[in-house]
Amino acid sequence: MSAVSQISLMDLFKVGSHRGNKKQKLNPKLRTFVYGSKQGLSLIDLAMMQDSLARVEELLYNLGKTRKQILIVGTQKHVQGKVRELAAAMGAKGMPFINQRWLGGTLTNWATVKKTLKTLEKNEKILENAEFFETLSRNEQLGITRETDKLRQIFGGLVDLRSNRPGAVLVLDGENNHVAIQEADVMGIPTVSLLNTASVSLPKKLDYAIVCNNNSKKLVDLLSERFVEAYNRGLGDAVEVSPAVQQNNQGTPGANPRPSYNNNNNQFRRN
């Protein structure tokens, strides 16, 4: 990866990255990422968060360099707008996203999702064709309009998703989208997830998990900037490939394998 300055511990501290949830709610599998507690709250190890972010940036750089898509997910109110902004800023044409509700089977039942997306595409073409639309009855017009509005709200961000195997799934509120994380695991797709210390449903591997105070809007903004910068830098270094290769090249980027950060790996514990 081309040289880039590592985010400073002070930058992370200023936006409250270190503030975890109540220590009684700490997920034991995330204990490695916590160095202590204060006033009943877990305190997140910012040095480990710094390392986690560096690994995520390397992943995103490689995804950009190989022109792979990232599915961006975040449905809590404080991240819904950021998901849309992040998707629009990443890559030349933006990224697919979900910021309303993750429907079970979005990745694992792709055939059904594709049919729904085709229905949305068909309805939008009808709405764009004013001459034809006016020939429909009032009830038909209302039915198409209402169905299209509903589909746009839930599936509008997925219309450009090329397949159910994007290069990664990026979840800004991991504790709120455990089904998305589970489906990515089933499909063997790397999951970049912002987790708090009380998150229950975790990716099988925590290589690209960032344990942080993801309720901090300032932190989410800061991390999003880094994500966009890393991916777009990789895109700038991308080698031109044929459209056929781009279409089929949806797997994990060819980065060097890295060890998993899990609770059974003692070499990553603080002494």
C-alpha positions, -999 to 999 in steps of 0.1 A, spaced: 0 0 0 13 34 -8 25 54 21 -1 72 43 2 88 76 -13 66 104 -41 83 124 -28 96 158 -39 83 191 -48 119 201 -71 122 171 -89 91 182 -91 103 218 -105 137 209 -136 121 193 -142 98 222 -132 66 205 -121 51 238 -155 52 255 -170 17 257 -202 4 271 -209 -7 307 -181 -31 317 -208 -56 329 -219 -59 292 -184 -65 278 -184 -93 253 -156 -117 266 -145 -122 230 -137 -84 228 -117 -83 260 -85 -82 241 -95 -48 227 -101 -33 262 -74 -22 286 -94 -13 316 -125 5 330 -134 38 345 -167 48 362 -183 16 352 -174 19 315 -150 -2 295 -121 17 281 -110 7 246 -73 3 238 -67 30 212 -34 15 201 -52 -16 191 -79 4 174 -51 22 155 -37 -11 144 -72 -24 134 -78 7 113 -45 3 95 -55 -33 85 -89 -21 73 -72 7 52 -49 -19 36 -79 -40 27 -98 -11 12 -67 0 -7 -64 -35 -23 -102 -35 -30 -98 -2 -48 -67 -14 -67 -87 -44 -80 -118 -23 -86 -140 -44 -64 -173 -32 -49 -180 -27 -12 -215 -30 2 -219 -3 29 -244 -9 56 -257 12 85 -293 15 97 -292 33 130 -304 69 127 -271 85 135 -253 67 106 -281 65 79 -270 98 63 -233 89 66 -239 56 48 -253 74 18 -225 100 18 -198 73 22 -213 52 -7 -214 83 -30 -178 93 -22 -161 59 -26 -151 51 -61 -158 68 -94 -195 57 -95 -202 52 -59 -209 20 -39 -241 0 -32 -255 5 2 -283 -3 27 -293 24 52 -329 15 60 -333 -22 68 -313 -53 60 -336 -79 47 -326 -114 55 -313 -132 24 -299 -101 8 -267 -120 1 -277 -156 7 -309 -155 -14 -296 -133 -42 -319 -148 -69 -350 -133 -51 -332 -100 -46 -324 -98 -83 -360 -104 -92 -370 -75 -69 -344 -52 -84 -357 -61 -119 -392 -52 -107 -379 -18 -94 -361 -12 -127 -392 -20 -148 -414 2 -126 -390 31 -129 -389 28 -167 -427 29 -167 -427 61 -145 -401 77 -168 -423 70 -199 -449 97 -193 -468 89 -225 -473 53 -216 -480 60 -179 -509 82 -189 -525 53 -207 -528 33 -175 -559 35 -152 -558 56 -121 -556 25 -99 -527 11 -120 -508 43 -117 -513 44 -79 -502 8 -76 -470 12 -96 -462 45 -78 -467 31 -44 -448 -2 -51 -419 18 -66 -416 41 -36 -416 12 -13 -389 -7 -33 -368 24 -37 -367 29 1 -355 -6 8 -336 -16 -23 -327 17 -40 -291 15 -28 -286 -20 -42 -294 -13 -79 -257 -11 -88 -247 -42 -68 -232 -64 -94 -235 -97 -75 -239 -112 -40 -201 -114 -36 -188 -79 -32 -152 -75 -22 -163 -66 14 -192 -57 35 -187 -25 56 -210 -22 86 -210 11 105 -233 -3 133 -223 -39 137 -244 -45 168 -275 -34 149 -268 -55 117 -258 -89 130 -277 -106 101 -256 -87 75 -224 -99 93 -237 -135 95 -246 -135 58 -212 -121 48 -196 -149 69 -216 -175 51 -206 -161 18 -169 -159 28 -169 -121 23 -146 -100 45 -165 -79 70 -153 -45 81 -174 -37 111 -175 -10 137 -184 -27 170 -189 -15 205 -177 -34 235 -212 -49 242 -217 -62 206 -230 -98 208 -230 -110 172 -194 -108 159 -178 -118 126 -161 -152 127 -128 -134 123 -121 -101 139 -93 -92 115 -112 -62 102 -133 -54 132 -128 -19 147 -139 -19 184 -148 17 191 -174 41 204 -194 39 172 -221 60 188 -198 90 183 -208 108 151 -175 126 150 -157 92 151 -178 77 124 -171 108 103 -134 105 109 -132 68 100 -154 73 69 -129 99 56 -101 73 61 -121 46 44 -128 68 13 -92 79 11 -78 44 13 -102 30 -13 -99 59 -38 -61 58 -34 -62 21 -44 -85 30 -73 -60 56 -85 -33 29 -86 -55 3 -103 -43 -15 -134 -67 -14 -163 -85 -47 -169 -112 -58 -193 -148 -54 -184 -153 -92 -183 -125 -95 -157 -140 -67 -136 -174 -84 -137 -161 -117 -125 -135 -104 -101 -156 -102 -69 -136 -122 -44 -113 -113 -16 -84 -90 -26 -50 -106 -29 -35 -92 3 -11 -111 25 -29 -132 50 -30 -118 85 -37 -136 118 -72 -133 133 -77 -112 164 -97 -136 185 -99 -142 222 -79 -174 220 -49 -158 204 -28 -148 234 -1 -131 214 -24 -102 209 -33 -97 245 -19 -67 265 6 -76 291 
